[in-house]
């Protein structure tokens, strides 16, 4: 891994196989936003490539009911003026992204032609949320390099990169997203690559995953990476 990217490793207990975990982490986080005048389930929210209207209905052939409650993230959200207030959640008066319910996640996987099991959603959804929370924490570590006087960075949008992966992702078989962050009115892009680690033979139900978070490789992103490398070098020398 590059010295100018941040890497983190986590392990989670789960009763699902690693292919199902990989399928789940290839989906973007979901926040279903109803825009004024839009009521069709087929309309797509360009901030996350998901339907604008929440789909909480069981799909044909679903064997058991799934939970429809949703968890608020810690990730601040940029709100376009054209959206309604139920687009986001309220968390200590902070507008934040909302994670999908089990039913929404299951429906999304079915729509993307995965073969999900209803029983797996109880574990896969919290794992999905944990990965996103960790990714945001890594972004905040990068953003510490900037003096932010406008309330901190906010997530504008994100998208999967199944058809356009980075060279590093191709080498390490990573699954990745681009996260566009608002920094005091300026949009900057972060590359979020994550992949499964090797399972522990002694703990076969444990899923290890790695996150590789860094600014996109643009001119500005290259400067950011150099600044981070210099900062880390200075901190290591001081310690």
N, C-alpha and C positions, 0 to 999 in steps of 0.2 A: 504494500500500500504506500501511496505517496506520503511524504512527510508533511505536505501542505493540506492534507485532508484529515478530518477527524474520524477515528474509528472507534466503535464501541461494540462490545460483545455482551449478549444477554442470553439467559437460558430460561425457558418456560416449560412447565409441566403441561402436557396435553395428551388426550387419548386419541388424537387423530394422527394419521400417517403423514409422512413428510411431503408427499405429493399434494395432499389437501392443504397443508400449511403453505406450500409454495403457491398454490392456486389462490389462496386467500390473500397473500401478501402482494400478488400481482394486481389486485383491484385497488383503485384509488379510494381514499376515504370519501364518505358520502355525506353531503348535506343537500337535502332536497328543498329547492327554493321555488316558491310560487310567485311569479311575476304578475303584475297587474294585467288583467285581460287574458291571461293564459290559463287554460284549464285542461289541456290535453296531456295525457300521460306520455305522449311521444315527443313532446318538446324537450330539448336538451339544454341543460345549464352549461354554458361554456366555461365556467370556472372549474368544473370537475368532470365534465362529460357524462353526467348522470341526468336522468329525467328530472324536470323541474318539479313535478308534482309527486309527493311521496307515494310510493306503492307499498301499502301495508296489507294487501290482500293475499291470501294463500293462492299459490299457483295450481294449475291443474295437475293432479297426480300427487300432490303433497300429502304425506302420510300422517303427520302430527302437527298440531298448531305450534307456532313459534311466537316468542315474546315480541311485542311491538313497542316496548319502551325504548327510549334513546338516552344516551349519556352525553353530557356536555363536555367538550374538550377544554383544555387550557389555552387553546390557540386563538388569539384575536383574529377577527375577520374584518375585511374591508367591505363595507356595504354600499353597493351602487344605489343611487337615489331612486332608481326605477323599481327597486324591490320592496316587498312588503315586510312588516316587522317580524312576521313569523318565519322569516328566512333563517334567523339565527337564534341563539339562545342567550339568556341573560345570566351572567356569572359574576356576582359582585359588581353589577352595573357595567360589566365588560361584555361587548358583543363577541361571541365566540362561535367557532364551528361546532356542529353537532354530529356525533357519530351515528352510524346506522343502527337500526334495531336488528335483531336476529332475522326477522322476516324480510326486511329490506336487503340485508346482506345476502340471504338465500336467494331472493329474487334476482339480485344483481348477478350472482354467480350463474344462475340458470340462463339469464339473458345473454351472458358471455359464453354460453355453451360449455360451462364446466358441469361436472356431475356431482353436486354437493349432496351430503347426507344431512338430513334435518338434525340428527343428534349432535353433529359436529359444531353447529352454530353456537351452542352455549359456551364453547371454549374458543373457537376461532375468532369470534367477534371481539372478546376482551384482548386476545393476542394482537389482533389487527390494531386496536386502539392503543395498546402499549407501544407498538412499533412507531406509530405516528407521534405519540407523546415524546418518545426518545429522540425522534428525528427533529422535532421542534426544539428540544433542549440543545441539541447539537448546533442548530442554526443560531440560537441565542448566544452560544459560546462564540461564534463568528462575529455576531453583531456587537459584542462587547468592544470590538476594535473601533467602534464609531460612537461618538458622543451624541446620544439621541435625546433630543429635547421635545419630542412630539408624542410622547406616550409609548414609545417602544415600537418595534417592528410588528407588522400584521401580515397574515397570509392572504394574498389576493386570489390565487388559484393554483391548481396543480394538475398534472396530467401524467398518465402512464406513458412509458416509452417502449412498448413491446416491439414496435416496428423500427425504432430508431434508438439503439443503445450505444453507450459510450464504448470506446476501445477497451477500457478497463473492464466494463461490464461484460464485454464479449469474451475476454480472457478468463474471467472468474465466474462466468455464468450467473451474473447478477440480475436482479430484477430492480428496475429503477423508476423513479418519478422525477419530474422537474417541479420544483416549488417556486412560485413567483412571490416575492416578499416586498411589501411596501415599506420603504425606509424614509420616513418624512416626505412622502410624496414621490420619491424616486423608486421605480421598480427594479429589483435585482433578482436574478435567478440563481437558485441553488440546485445542484444535482444531488439527488438522494438515491444511492445505490444500496441495496440490501440483499443478502443471500443467506441461505441456511448453512450452518456449520456442520461438522461431522458429529453424528449422534454418539453419545457416551454408551459403550456396550453395557456398562453397569446400570445405566438409567435410560433404557431404550425409549421411554415415553417423554423424555426431555428434548425439546427442540432448542437448539442453539442458533442464534442468528447474529449477523454482523451488519452494522451500518457504516457506510462510507459517505460522509457529508462534506461538500465543498462548493465554493462558488463555481458557476458555469465557466468554461474556459473561453472567456472573452478577454478583450484587452483589460477591462476593469476587473474581471475575475482573476486574471493573472496577477494584477497588482495586489488584490486581496490575498491571494495565496502567498505572495512574497512577504506581505506584511505579517501574515500569521506565522510564517516560518521564522521571520526575524523576532517576532514577539515570543514565540515558544523557545527559541534559542536563548534569548535574554533571560526568560524565566528559569530555564534550566541552569544557566550560568549562575544566577543569583542564588539558586537553591543548592 
